[in-house]
Amino acid sequence: MIELERLYLDDAGPAGFKFAITPCTQYIDPTGPRFDQTLGRQSAAQWIRAAFHDMVTADVAAGTGGIDASIGFETHRPENFGVAFNDSLFWFSFFTNDKLSMADLIALGAAMSVGACGGPQIPLRGGRIDATGPGASGVPEPESDVKTTLTHFSGAGFNQKDAIALTACGHTMGGVHHDEFPQIVPESAVGVNNTVGRSGWDDTVANFDNSVVQQYIHGTGNKGGPLVTTTNKTVQSDLRLYSSDGNATVQKLAQSTDQFRSTCATLFTRMIDTVPKGVKLTPPIDPGSVKYSNLSLNVDWSGKMTLSGFLRYIETGGYASAPSSLTITVVDRMRRLSRTSVEATTDNTDRSNGIYGPTFHYPFTISFEGSSGLSGIEVGDQRFPLQDSLFVVPALSSVSLGRAAFQLFGPAQELTFNITAALRSSNPPRALKGTIALPVPQPGSISPKMDFSTTVQLDLIGAAGPFALYSVVHRQTMTPKQLVGTSIDVVDERGGGTAMFFKLSSLLR
């Protein structure tokens, strides 16, 4: 959940999830890979389409399908024609790891596209599980009659009114492309900065707004898009659907921007929360006002500990403007406030994704004695629990690949990892067990799967204050892209604790 929250709220900049849709006209072309705004494609619209196609084949009565990343195995089907799905999964694949399923990333992509492109905030939950093969078919197609379309929606839990509104919400960005659907979009749509011939749903293709329904009702602009206006009546699927209730639903959505936004927020939330039976979603991410992120805990050979990271402050509705500084106080192992505090300041620059409002970071480093230890930190009236029973020590660990030599699309190479962990114990075992989680290709889908077959033994090498230190030198061949998603869990098999999810890419220096 922390990983999903980090991507949704904290991870901005060139290495961030949102970068592919900044600005919202941007397209990530995996054939380069490169960013391109001249083709007429749009990643934000693709991400919404990918989520819908993954979800709509659900059978909620049977408890099957939904957002489960089965779309990766289904791109050969005529109902999933086009590059949108593999384009989306290509970008998402850079962020998959032991704590982030492809299914969660598909949900994140839909929520991010809406929120980042002027739409409403979509509550985002985690916990989705990836399918290991294709699911049922049943995506409405341009040639589908109304009865067939509504049957597909009904199977996924959406009635006629829902189906009309969700289609309008999904068709407020992007459009249909001549190179994929020449029976819908004529060649005349092709241009210098529209080389695949996009015909937009409305004339604000990069904005999540209700122009698509306003233009449909009033006959202005793009008049509801190519699935309304095409002269090929067999593929006028949006016209058939919108008019199936006498245009009542579309008229209501066109009358009020607030109504459109609230309806879309509700339906998109239902869409991304449609999951197979047995999948338990987490509570929605709480943007709160103050949270921590990117924490790193270290201990040196003398037993002195250091905690570093940053605090995130979001100026969400109802919260005060970001303060110039925040005070962080260590909570010791006895759960008592220590005398160790540090003041973290911000440069008042919006550093993150801004889905819930301007977002500010307060970097900090705080040192304290290992004898008193750590059970959490306190910021204002909030206390955040942490643990120091067992953890990987970044300062005493390394990887043979340096940051300067790291090339994301580089070839596979043998990497040497020196991994050191600290266990708080007066009677330490001789060794700890480490399990490495590595993203690997899987047949039939562009989505990777996680491989947990590699285990290592960390041997006792000495003491650092109240901690026993363990280390292993491990060599493994992987691509730089795989390194980004690789992590290790370290466990004291006697029941003395577990260090969960240490990302090995954090050792790049």
N, C-alpha and C positions, 0 to 999 in steps of 0.2 A: 504493500500500500504506500510506503514511503517513496518507492521508486515512481509509482504512478503519479503521486502528488508532486514530486519533483519536476516531472515532465510537464504537468498541467499548469503549475504555478510558478516554478522557479527557473526552468531551463530555457533561457533566452540566448540569443547570440548565434554565431555561425555553427556551433556544435549542437544547438538545441532542436528539439522536435518541431517547434513552430517555424523554424527558419525556412522550411520548404514552402510555407504559405505566407511569407512576408516579402513583398506585399501579397494581397489576396489574389492578384492576377498571376502570380508566379506558378511555374510548372517545373517540376523536377523530372528531367528526361533521363531515364536509366541507361539509355544507349550510350551516353557520354562517359560517365554521367555528367550532366550539366544542368544549369538552370536556364530556362528559355521562356520568354514572353511573346515570341513571334509565331508560335505554332497555332495558337488558339485553344490550347488545352490549359487546364487550370487544376492544380493539385487539390485545392480546397473542395472544389466540386466533386472531384474523383473520390476523395475520402468519404464524403457523404454517400455517394453512390455505392461504394464498397460496403459500407455498414448496412445500407438498406438491402442489398442483394444477399448479404450474409444472413440477415435476420428473417427476411420475408418467407423463406422456405420452412420456417418453424411450424411444427404441429403442437400447439400449446396443450391440446387435449391429451396427446400422447406423451408430452414432455420431452420432445426431441427438437433438435435444431435451435436456431436463434443465433446470437452472436457467439460463434465458436470457432471462427477462422476456417471453417470447412470450405469457404469460398476459394481458398488457395488450391484446392483439389478439383474445383468445378469450373475453371476458366475456359475449358474447351467446349463447354456447352453453348449452344446458340443463344440461350437466354442471358448468358454472361459475356456476350460478344464485346470486344473492344479492349483497349489497353488499360483502362482505369483501374482494374483490380490488381494486376501484377505491378503496375506503376506504384500503387499505394503500398502494397506489401513489400516492394523493394525498399522503399524509404523506411517503413516500420521495422524491417528486419535489422536495421542498424541499432535498434533499441531493445530487442528481445534479450532477455536474460532469465535467470532462475526465478526472479520475482516479477517479471513482466511477460505475460503470455501475449501471443499475437492477437488473441481475441480481445484482451484488455486494450491493446494498442489500436485496434479497429474502433473500439468504443471511444477511446481518447481522440482519435482522428476526427470523428464526427463532432464530438463536443468542442474540440479546438477550432474546427472550421467555422462552426456557428459563432462561438464566442469571440474569435479573433477577427471576424469579418463583419462586425456590427450587429450580430444577432444576440439573443438572450443567453444568459448563463445556464448551462446544462449541468445539473448535479451528476457527478461522476463517481461510480462505485468501482471497486476492483474485485478480483477473485474469479474471473472467467477462466475456463479451461479450454485448451485447444483440442479440436477434433483431430483424430489420427487418420482420417480419410474423408471422402466426399459424403455429403448428406443428401437429402431428398431434393428433387427438382421442384420448380414451381414459382419462378419469378415472372411477374406480369411482363409481357412483351408489347411492343408497339402494335402488333397485329392482333393482340388479344381483344375479345369482345368484353363488354362490361361484366357479364355474368362470370366469365373466367377470371377476370381481374379481381372482382370482389370475393370470389371463392378463395383465391390465393391469400388475400388480405385477411379474410375471416379465419383461415387456418392458423394464421400467426397472431390472432387475437384482436384484430382491428375491424370495426364495423364500417358501413358505407361512409358515414360522415368522417370517421377517422381516416379512411383510405383516401378520400378526396383531399382532406386537409394535409395529410402527410405527404401526398404527392406534390401539392402546392409548396409546402415547406421545403421539400427536397429539390424543387425546381426553381428556387429563387437565385441560385448561382450556377454559372456554367451554361451548358447548352448541348446540342446534338451536333456531331461532326460529319461532314460530307465523306471523309475518307473511310469512315466506319459504317455510315448509314446513308449511302447515296440514294436510296429509295425514299428518304425523308428530306434530306438537304441537297439542293441542286449544286452543281459545280460552280455556279456563279458566286457562291459564298466564299470561295477561296480567294485570298488576297495576300499582299506582301507580308503583312503582320498577322495573317490568319491562314497559314499555309495548309492546315488540315480542314479548313472550311467550317468553322464553328458558326452555328446559328443559335443565338442566345435565347434563353427562356424569356428574358426581358432585356431592357437596355441598360441595366445596372448589374452586369454579370459578376462583379466582384463584391457586391454588397448583399448581405442577408437582410432583405426588406420585402415588403408586400407589393412591390411593383409588378410582379408576375400576375397577381390576381387583379390588381387595379387595371392593368393594361388589357387583361382578358375581358373584364366586365365592360370597360369603356371603349374597347376596340382601338386603343392607342398603342404607340410604340410597337413592340413585338407581338402584341395581341395574345399573349399567353404562351408563345413559343411555337416551335416547328411541329410539335405533336398536336397542335390545334390548327395551325394555318396551312400545313402541307396540303397540296392538291391531291395527294395520294390518300384517298379516304380510308384505305385499309389500315393505315398506320396513324390515324387520328385518335390515338388512345387517350390522350389528355382531354380532348374535346368530348369524347364519349363519357369519360369518367366525371368530369366537372359538371356536365349537363344531366347526369343521371338522376339528380335530385332537383332538377329544374334550376340549377345554379345557386340554390339556397346557401349551401356551405361556402362557396367561393364568394358570393356577395357579402356574406357576413365577415369573411376574412379581409375583404377589400375595404370595408367601411372604417376599420380602425387598425392603426399600426399596433397599438397595445394588444388588441385582440389577436392579431396575427402572431405577435411575439409570444404571448402567453400560451396560445394553442400549440405553436411549434415547439416551445420548450417542453410542454407536457408530452407531446407525441414523440419527440426525439428521446426524451428520458425513457418512455416506455419501450421505444425501439431498442436502445442500447442495453436496457435491462431485461430484454427477452433472452433467456438462456435455457439450456437443457435442464431437465429435471435432475435434482441432486446437486446442482451448482449453487453454492451459497455466496451471494454477493456481500461485500463489506458495507458498512454504512457509507453514505456519501462523503467525499473529501470535504472537510471543513476548512475553508480558507482562513477562518479566524482573523485575528489581527496580528498576533505574534506567534511564529513557529520557528523551530530550528531546522537547519538543513546542512548537508555535506559535512557532518561531524567526523573528526579524526581523533582517535585516542592513542596516546603514546606513553611509553615509560622508558627512561634511560637506565643505564647499568647501576646508577646510584639509588634507583627506586623513586625518582621524582617523576611525576606524571604531568602530561600536558594535554589539554582538550582544545581543539580549534575547530572552526567552522564559521557559519554566519547565522544570524537571526534574520527572519523575513517579516516585514511589516507591510500589510496590505491595507490601504485606505478604503476598506469596504464601506458600504452604506451604514451609517450609524456609528462609525468609529471616528475618532479624532484624527487630525492630520498627523503624519509621521513625525515623531519627536526627533530632535537632533542626535540623541544618544539613548542607549538602553543599558541598564546595569544587569550583569549576569553574575549570580552567586552560586558557588558550588554547594551541593547538598551531599554531606559525607555518607559513609556506609551505614551509619547509625540513623540516617534520615534527619540529621540535624543540619541547620544552616551553618556553614563554616564562616570563617572570617575572610575567606578568599573570594574576592569579587573583582570584576573588571568592567570598565565602561566601554561599550562599543559604540562607534559613531558611524553615521552615514554621510555620503556626499550629496544626498538629496537627488540622485539620479534614478529614474525608473529603470530597474535592472531586469525585470522579468516579463512574463507574458501578458500581464495586465488584464486577464480575463475578468477578474473581480474588482479591478481598480488599480491605481498606481501602486507599484510594488518596490520596496526599498530594502536593501541589504545592509546588515551591520556585521562586518567581519570581526572576529575576536579570537584571541588565544589566551588561555588561562592556565596557570601552573599551580600545582599543589602537591603535597607529600603523599606518596603511595600508602603510607601507614593510615592516613585518614580516609583515603579512597573516595569513591564516587558512587552515589545512587541516583543522582539527577542534577539538574540545574534549576534555578528559580529566576524568573524574569518578571518583575512586578508582582502581581498576585497569581501568576501561573507557575506551576511546578511541572517539569517534564522528567519522567523517570528514565534513567539510563542504568547500565551495569558495567562493572569492571572485573567480574569474576573470571572471564576468559575473553581475550580479544587478540586479533592480529595487530602487530606493532608495525605500522608503516615505516617509521624512521629506521627500523632495523631490518627492513625487507627491501628487495630490489628485483628488477627484471633487466635482462641483458639488452633489451631494445630501448634506446634513448628516445625522448620526445622529439628531438630534432630529426631523427632518422625514421620516425613513425610516418608511414604513408598508408592511409586508410584502405586504398585499393591495391596495396602491394601484394606480392605473392606469399604463399605459405613459407615459413621458415622455422627452424628450431629455436625456441626461446628458453632461456635459463632463468628460473625463478628461485630466489632465495627468500623463503617465507618464514618469518619469526612470529611466534605467538606467546602471549603472557598468560599464565594461570595463577590466580591468587590461591595459594595453598601452602600449608605448613607440612604436608605429607604428600608431595607431588608424585605422580606416576612416572614411569620411565619414558613414556611416549604418549602422544596424542594422535588422533586419527583425523586426516583431512580428506574431504570429498570435493572434487573439482567438478563444477558445472560448466559445460562447454556447448555453445550452440553449433550444431552440425547440420549439413544439408539433409533433406528427406525427399525421397522419390515422390513425384507427383505434385509438389507444391514449391513455390518460391520461398515459403515460410520455413525457417529453420526449426529444428526441435532440439531440446536440451538432452545432452548425454551426461550421465552421472557415473560412468563406468570406471573413471580414473580415481583411485584413492592413493594417498601418500601417508607416510608415517613421519611425524615430527618428533625428533628425539630431544631429550633433556640436555641442555648445554650449559646451564648455570642459573644463578639467581640474581634478581634485581630488587632489593628490598624485600617486600612480602610476596614477590612474584617469582615463580619458576619460569624460566624461558626455554622455549622449544624451537627447533629450527629444522628445515628440510631444504635441500637443493633439488629442484625438480625440473626436468627438461621435457618439453612437449612441443610438437610441431603444430602450428596454427597460423592462420592468416591474421593480419592486423585487425580486420573486421571482426574475426572471432574473438580476438583478445578483448575488444570493447565489451563483449557480452559474457566474458568468462569470470567466474567467481569461485571462491572456496569457502566451505563451512569447516570449522575445526571443532572437534568434540572431545571432551574427556569422557571416555566410555565408562568410567566408574560412576558417572552421574554428577560430575563436578562442574558442569556447565557446557555451553555451546557458544561459539563465536559464529554468528550467522552472516552469510552473504558479504564477504569482503571482496570487492571488485579488484581483480588483478590489474586492470588498466590504470588504477589509481597509483600504481608504482612507477608509471612513466614519469621520468624527470629530465 
